[in-house]
Amino acid sequence: MKLALKRVLNDAFHETLTKVDTDAFTFSYSIDDGPGPVAESAVDNYFGVVKLTESDNGTLVEWSSKFESENDGEVADFCNPIYTALLSALKETLS
């Protein structure tokens, strides 16, 4: 299913939900603007994908992203702690 739903998260991140594939347990989104290294002027073509995979130990959540920036490390250093915190909160909520 193709989508183009937009939201503003925490008054900072402008995102577009671009695809939901219920059969593959994935969704994709873009960050269209945000703070610091993910600002529209600092990064291009930021796309993230979240994929769920069933395993013997539960559900594996894979969160990946691709983007174009002159400061790849800065973008990764900014985003990775956010994704880690979100995944930890999800795990705590589901435990």
Phi and psi in radians as a Rosetta constraint file:
Dihedral C 1 N 2 CA 2 C 2 CIRCULARHARMONIC -1.642 0.35
Dihedral N 2 CA 2 C 2 N 3 CIRCULARHARMONIC 2.396 0.35
Dihedral C 2 N 3 CA 3 C 3 CIRCULARHARMONIC -2.306 0.35
Dihedral N 3 CA 3 C 3 N 4 CIRCULARHARMONIC 2.993 0.35
Dihedral C 3 N 4 CA 4 C 4 CIRCULARHARMONIC -2.688 0.35
Dihedral N 4 CA 4 C 4 N 5 CIRCULARHARMONIC 0.939 0.35
Dihedral C 4 N 5 CA 5 C 5 CIRCULARHARMONIC -1.500 0.35
Dihedral N 5 CA 5 C 5 N 6 CIRCULARHARMONIC 2.298 0.35
Dihedral C 5 N 6 CA 6 C 6 CIRCULARHARMONIC -1.914 0.35
Dihedral N 6 CA 6 C 6 N 7 CIRCULARHARMONIC 2.621 0.35
Dihedral C 6 N 7 CA 7 C 7 CIRCULARHARMONIC -2.640 0.35
Dihedral N 7 CA 7 C 7 N 8 CIRCULARHARMONIC 2.800 0.35
Dihedral C 7 N 8 CA 8 C 8 CIRCULARHARMONIC -2.041 0.35
Dihedral N 8 CA 8 C 8 N 9 CIRCULARHARMONIC 2.048 0.35
Dihedral C 8 N 9 CA 9 C 9 CIRCULARHARMONIC -1.739 0.35
Dihedral N 9 CA 9 C 9 N 10 CIRCULARHARMONIC 2.211 0.35
Dihedral C 9 N 10 CA 10 C 10 CIRCULARHARMONIC 0.966 0.35
Dihedral N 10 CA 10 C 10 N 11 CIRCULARHARMONIC 0.583 0.35
Dihedral C 10 N 11 CA 11 C 11 CIRCULARHARMONIC 0.956 0.35
Dihedral N 11 CA 11 C 11 N 12 CIRCULARHARMONIC 0.411 0.35
Dihedral C 11 N 12 CA 12 C 12 CIRCULARHARMONIC -2.400 0.35
Dihedral N 12 CA 12 C 12 N 13 CIRCULARHARMONIC -0.757 0.35
Dihedral C 12 N 13 CA 13 C 13 CIRCULARHARMONIC -1.737 0.35
Dihedral N 13 CA 13 C 13 N 14 CIRCULARHARMONIC 2.075 0.35
Dihedral C 13 N 14 CA 14 C 14 CIRCULARHARMONIC -1.692 0.35
Dihedral N 14 CA 14 C 14 N 15 CIRCULARHARMONIC 1.989 0.35
Dihedral C 14 N 15 CA 15 C 15 CIRCULARHARMONIC -2.177 0.35
Dihedral N 15 CA 15 C 15 N 16 CIRCULARHARMONIC 2.708 0.35
Dihedral C 15 N 16 CA 16 C 16 CIRCULARHARMONIC -2.233 0.35
Dihedral N 16 CA 16 C 16 N 17 CIRCULARHARMONIC 2.161 0.35
Dihedral C 16 N 17 CA 17 C 17 CIRCULARHARMONIC -1.347 0.35
Dihedral N 17 CA 17 C 17 N 18 CIRCULARHARMONIC 2.010 0.35
Dihedral C 17 N 18 CA 18 C 18 CIRCULARHARMONIC -1.753 0.35
Dihedral N 18 CA 18 C 18 N 19 CIRCULARHARMONIC -0.440 0.35
Dihedral C 18 N 19 CA 19 C 19 CIRCULARHARMONIC -2.801 0.35
Dihedral N 19 CA 19 C 19 N 20 CIRCULARHARMONIC 2.463 0.35
Dihedral C 19 N 20 CA 20 C 20 CIRCULARHARMONIC -2.251 0.35
Dihedral N 20 CA 20 C 20 N 21 CIRCULARHARMONIC 2.179 0.35
Dihedral C 20 N 21 CA 21 C 21 CIRCULARHARMONIC -2.090 0.35
Dihedral N 21 CA 21 C 21 N 22 CIRCULARHARMONIC 1.675 0.35
Dihedral C 21 N 22 CA 22 C 22 CIRCULARHARMONIC -1.183 0.35
Dihedral N 22 CA 22 C 22 N 23 CIRCULARHARMONIC -0.497 0.35
Dihedral C 22 N 23 CA 23 C 23 CIRCULARHARMONIC -1.216 0.35
Dihedral N 23 CA 23 C 23 N 24 CIRCULARHARMONIC -0.634 0.35
Dihedral C 23 N 24 CA 24 C 24 CIRCULARHARMONIC -1.680 0.35
Dihedral N 24 CA 24 C 24 N 25 CIRCULARHARMONIC -0.009 0.35
Dihedral C 24 N 25 CA 25 C 25 CIRCULARHARMONIC 0.968 0.35
Dihedral N 25 CA 25 C 25 N 26 CIRCULARHARMONIC 0.871 0.35
Dihedral C 25 N 26 CA 26 C 26 CIRCULARHARMONIC -2.331 0.35
Dihedral N 26 CA 26 C 26 N 27 CIRCULARHARMONIC 2.722 0.35
Dihedral C 26 N 27 CA 27 C 27 CIRCULARHARMONIC -2.481 0.35
Dihedral N 27 CA 27 C 27 N 28 CIRCULARHARMONIC 2.676 0.35
Dihedral C 27 N 28 CA 28 C 28 CIRCULARHARMONIC -2.216 0.35
Dihedral N 28 CA 28 C 28 N 29 CIRCULARHARMONIC 2.631 0.35
Dihedral C 28 N 29 CA 29 C 29 CIRCULARHARMONIC -2.632 0.35
Dihedral N 29 CA 29 C 29 N 30 CIRCULARHARMONIC 2.847 0.35
Dihedral C 29 N 30 CA 30 C 30 CIRCULARHARMONIC -2.080 0.35
Dihedral N 30 CA 30 C 30 N 31 CIRCULARHARMONIC 2.622 0.35
Dihedral C 30 N 31 CA 31 C 31 CIRCULARHARMONIC -1.768 0.35
Dihedral N 31 CA 31 C 31 N 32 CIRCULARHARMONIC 2.029 0.35
Dihedral C 31 N 32 CA 32 C 32 CIRCULARHARMONIC -1.604 0.35
Dihedral N 32 CA 32 C 32 N 33 CIRCULARHARMONIC -0.427 0.35
Dihedral C 32 N 33 CA 33 C 33 CIRCULARHARMONIC -2.935 0.35
Dihedral N 33 CA 33 C 33 N 34 CIRCULARHARMONIC 2.730 0.35
Dihedral C 33 N 34 CA 34 C 34 CIRCULARHARMONIC -3.093 0.35
Dihedral N 34 CA 34 C 34 N 35 CIRCULARHARMONIC -2.975 0.35
Dihedral C 34 N 35 CA 35 C 35 CIRCULARHARMONIC -1.409 0.35
Dihedral N 35 CA 35 C 35 N 36 CIRCULARHARMONIC 2.745 0.35
Dihedral C 35 N 36 CA 36 C 36 CIRCULARHARMONIC 0.872 0.35
Dihedral N 36 CA 36 C 36 N 37 CIRCULARHARMONIC -2.168 0.35
Dihedral C 36 N 37 CA 37 C 37 CIRCULARHARMONIC -1.225 0.35
Dihedral N 37 CA 37 C 37 N 38 CIRCULARHARMONIC -0.165 0.35
Dihedral C 37 N 38 CA 38 C 38 CIRCULARHARMONIC -1.865 0.35
Dihedral N 38 CA 38 C 38 N 39 CIRCULARHARMONIC 0.264 0.35
Dihedral C 38 N 39 CA 39 C 39 CIRCULARHARMONIC -1.115 0.35
Dihedral N 39 CA 39 C 39 N 40 CIRCULARHARMONIC 2.641 0.35
Dihedral C 39 N 40 CA 40 C 40 CIRCULARHARMONIC -0.938 0.35
Dihedral N 40 CA 40 C 40 N 41 CIRCULARHARMONIC -0.587 0.35
Dihedral C 40 N 41 CA 41 C 41 CIRCULARHARMONIC -1.401 0.35
Dihedral N 41 CA 41 C 41 N 42 CIRCULARHARMONIC -0.200 0.35
Dihedral C 41 N 42 CA 42 C 42 CIRCULARHARMONIC -1.883 0.35
Dihedral N 42 CA 42 C 42 N 43 CIRCULARHARMONIC -0.355 0.35
Dihedral C 42 N 43 CA 43 C 43 CIRCULARHARMONIC -2.476 0.35
Dihedral N 43 CA 43 C 43 N 44 CIRCULARHARMONIC 2.521 0.35
Dihedral C 43 N 44 CA 44 C 44 CIRCULARHARMONIC -2.112 0.35
Dihedral N 44 CA 44 C 44 N 45 CIRCULARHARMONIC 2.624 0.35
Dihedral C 44 N 45 CA 45 C 45 CIRCULARHARMONIC 0.897 0.35
Dihedral N 45 CA 45 C 45 N 46 CIRCULARHARMONIC 0.872 0.35
Dihedral C 45 N 46 CA 46 C 46 CIRCULARHARMONIC -1.449 0.35
Dihedral N 46 CA 46 C 46 N 47 CIRCULARHARMONIC 1.997 0.35
Dihedral C 46 N 47 CA 47 C 47 CIRCULARHARMONIC -2.223 0.35
Dihedral N 47 CA 47 C 47 N 48 CIRCULARHARMONIC 2.311 0.35
Dihedral C 47 N 48 CA 48 C 48 CIRCULARHARMONIC -2.046 0.35
Dihedral N 48 CA 48 C 48 N 49 CIRCULARHARMONIC 2.655 0.35
Dihedral C 48 N 49 CA 49 C 49 CIRCULARHARMONIC -2.346 0.35
Dihedral N 49 CA 49 C 49 N 50 CIRCULARHARMONIC 2.326 0.35
Dihedral C 49 N 50 CA 50 C 50 CIRCULARHARMONIC -2.034 0.35
Dihedral N 50 CA 50 C 50 N 51 CIRCULARHARMONIC 2.230 0.35
Dihedral C 50 N 51 CA 51 C 51 CIRCULARHARMONIC -2.245 0.35
Dihedral N 51 CA 51 C 51 N 52 CIRCULARHARMONIC 2.332 0.35
Dihedral C 51 N 52 CA 52 C 52 CIRCULARHARMONIC -1.868 0.35
Dihedral N 52 CA 52 C 52 N 53 CIRCULARHARMONIC 2.335 0.35
Dihedral C 52 N 53 CA 53 C 53 CIRCULARHARMONIC -2.293 0.35
Dihedral N 53 CA 53 C 53 N 54 CIRCULARHARMONIC 2.263 0.35
Dihedral C 53 N 54 CA 54 C 54 CIRCULARHARMONIC -1.326 0.35
Dihedral N 54 CA 54 C 54 N 55 CIRCULARHARMONIC 2.432 0.35
Dihedral C 54 N 55 CA 55 C 55 CIRCULARHARMONIC -2.444 0.35
Dihedral N 55 CA 55 C 55 N 56 CIRCULARHARMONIC 3.041 0.35
Dihedral C 55 N 56 CA 56 C 56 CIRCULARHARMONIC -1.115 0.35
Dihedral N 56 CA 56 C 56 N 57 CIRCULARHARMONIC -0.445 0.35
Dihedral C 56 N 57 CA 57 C 57 CIRCULARHARMONIC -1.672 0.35
Dihedral N 57 CA 57 C 57 N 58 CIRCULARHARMONIC 0.060 0.35
Dihedral C 57 N 58 CA 58 C 58 CIRCULARHARMONIC 2.311 0.35
Dihedral N 58 CA 58 C 58 N 59 CIRCULARHARMONIC -2.366 0.35
Dihedral C 58 N 59 CA 59 C 59 CIRCULARHARMONIC -2.107 0.35
Dihedral N 59 CA 59 C 59 N 60 CIRCULARHARMONIC 2.241 0.35
Dihedral C 59 N 60 CA 60 C 60 CIRCULARHARMONIC -1.577 0.35
Dihedral N 60 CA 60 C 60 N 61 CIRCULARHARMONIC 2.252 0.35
Dihedral C 60 N 61 CA 61 C 61 CIRCULARHARMONIC -1.914 0.35
Dihedral N 61 CA 61 C 61 N 62 CIRCULARHARMONIC 2.082 0.35
Dihedral C 61 N 62 CA 62 C 62 CIRCULARHARMONIC -1.917 0.35
Dihedral N 62 CA 62 C 62 N 63 CIRCULARHARMONIC 2.188 0.35
Dihedral C 62 N 63 CA 63 C 63 CIRCULARHARMONIC -2.130 0.35
Dihedral N 63 CA 63 C 63 N 64 CIRCULARHARMONIC 2.026 0.35
Dihedral C 63 N 64 CA 64 C 64 CIRCULARHARMONIC -2.264 0.35
Dihedral N 64 CA 64 C 64 N 65 CIRCULARHARMONIC 2.794 0.35
Dihedral C 64 N 65 CA 65 C 65 CIRCULARHARMONIC -2.578 0.35
Dihedral N 65 CA 65 C 65 N 66 CIRCULARHARMONIC 2.736 0.35
Dihedral C 65 N 66 CA 66 C 66 CIRCULARHARMONIC -2.340 0.35
Dihedral N 66 CA 66 C 66 N 67 CIRCULARHARMONIC 2.540 0.35
Dihedral C 66 N 67 CA 67 C 67 CIRCULARHARMONIC -2.839 0.35
Dihedral N 67 CA 67 C 67 N 68 CIRCULARHARMONIC 2.928 0.35
Dihedral C 67 N 68 CA 68 C 68 CIRCULARHARMONIC -2.089 0.35
Dihedral N 68 CA 68 C 68 N 69 CIRCULARHARMONIC 2.204 0.35
Dihedral C 68 N 69 CA 69 C 69 CIRCULARHARMONIC -2.767 0.35
Dihedral N 69 CA 69 C 69 N 70 CIRCULARHARMONIC 2.660 0.35
Dihedral C 69 N 70 CA 70 C 70 CIRCULARHARMONIC -1.341 0.35
Dihedral N 70 CA 70 C 70 N 71 CIRCULARHARMONIC -0.203 0.35
Dihedral C 70 N 71 CA 71 C 71 CIRCULARHARMONIC -2.252 0.35
Dihedral N 71 CA 71 C 71 N 72 CIRCULARHARMONIC 1.114 0.35
Dihedral C 71 N 72 CA 72 C 72 CIRCULARHARMONIC -0.944 0.35
Dihedral N 72 CA 72 C 72 N 73 CIRCULARHARMONIC -0.770 0.35
Dihedral C 72 N 73 CA 73 C 73 CIRCULARHARMONIC -1.094 0.35
Dihedral N 73 CA 73 C 73 N 74 CIRCULARHARMONIC -0.664 0.35
Dihedral C 73 N 74 CA 74 C 74 CIRCULARHARMONIC -1.146 0.35
Dihedral N 74 CA 74 C 74 N 75 CIRCULARHARMONIC -0.723 0.35
Dihedral C 74 N 75 CA 75 C 75 CIRCULARHARMONIC -1.112 0.35
Dihedral N 75 CA 75 C 75 N 76 CIRCULARHARMONIC -0.824 0.35
Dihedral C 75 N 76 CA 76 C 76 CIRCULARHARMONIC -1.094 0.35
Dihedral N 76 CA 76 C 76 N 77 CIRCULARHARMONIC -0.762 0.35
Dihedral C 76 N 77 CA 77 C 77 CIRCULARHARMONIC -1.107 0.35
Dihedral N 77 CA 77 C 77 N 78 CIRCULARHARMONIC -0.520 0.35
Dihedral C 77 N 78 CA 78 C 78 CIRCULARHARMONIC -1.367 0.35
Dihedral N 78 CA 78 C 78 N 79 CIRCULARHARMONIC -0.775 0.35
Dihedral C 78 N 79 CA 79 C 79 CIRCULARHARMONIC -1.431 0.35
Dihedral N 79 CA 79 C 79 N 80 CIRCULARHARMONIC -0.691 0.35
Dihedral C 79 N 80 CA 80 C 80 CIRCULARHARMONIC -0.985 0.35
Dihedral N 80 CA 80 C 80 N 81 CIRCULARHARMONIC -0.769 0.35
Dihedral C 80 N 81 CA 81 C 81 CIRCULARHARMONIC -1.124 0.35
Dihedral N 81 CA 81 C 81 N 82 CIRCULARHARMONIC -0.548 0.35
Dihedral C 81 N 82 CA 82 C 82 CIRCULARHARMONIC -1.148 0.35
Dihedral N 82 CA 82 C 82 N 83 CIRCULARHARMONIC -0.821 0.35
Dihedral C 82 N 83 CA 83 C 83 CIRCULARHARMONIC -1.122 0.35
Dihedral N 83 CA 83 C 83 N 84 CIRCULARHARMONIC -0.693 0.35
Dihedral C 83 N 84 CA 84 C 84 CIRCULARHARMONIC -1.078 0.35
Dihedral N 84 CA 84 C 84 N 85 CIRCULARHARMONIC -0.773 0.35
Dihedral C 84 N 85 CA 85 C 85 CIRCULARHARMONIC -1.133 0.35
Dihedral N 85 CA 85 C 85 N 86 CIRCULARHARMONIC -0.728 0.35
Dihedral C 85 N 86 CA 86 C 86 CIRCULARHARMONIC -1.136 0.35
Dihedral N 86 CA 86 C 86 N 87 CIRCULARHARMONIC -0.741 0.35
Dihedral C 86 N 87 CA 87 C 87 CIRCULARHARMONIC -1.171 0.35
Dihedral N 87 CA 87 C 87 N 88 CIRCULARHARMONIC -0.650 0.35
Dihedral C 87 N 88 CA 88 C 88 CIRCULARHARMONIC -1.138 0.35
Dihedral N 88 CA 88 C 88 N 89 CIRCULARHARMONIC -0.731 0.35
Dihedral C 88 N 89 CA 89 C 89 CIRCULARHARMONIC -1.125 0.35
Dihedral N 89 CA 89 C 89 N 90 CIRCULARHARMONIC -0.691 0.35
Dihedral C 89 N 90 CA 90 C 90 CIRCULARHARMONIC -1.091 0.35
Dihedral N 90 CA 90 C 90 N 91 CIRCULARHARMONIC -0.795 0.35
Dihedral C 90 N 91 CA 91 C 91 CIRCULARHARMONIC -1.068 0.35
Dihedral N 91 CA 91 C 91 N 92 CIRCULARHARMONIC -0.750 0.35
Dihedral C 91 N 92 CA 92 C 92 CIRCULARHARMONIC -1.125 0.35
Dihedral N 92 CA 92 C 92 N 93 CIRCULARHARMONIC -0.711 0.35
Dihedral C 92 N 93 CA 93 C 93 CIRCULARHARMONIC -1.115 0.35
Dihedral N 93 CA 93 C 93 N 94 CIRCULARHARMONIC -0.659 0.35
Dihedral C 93 N 94 CA 94 C 94 CIRCULARHARMONIC -1.504 0.35
Dihedral N 94 CA 94 C 94 N 95 CIRCULARHARMONIC -0.188 0.35
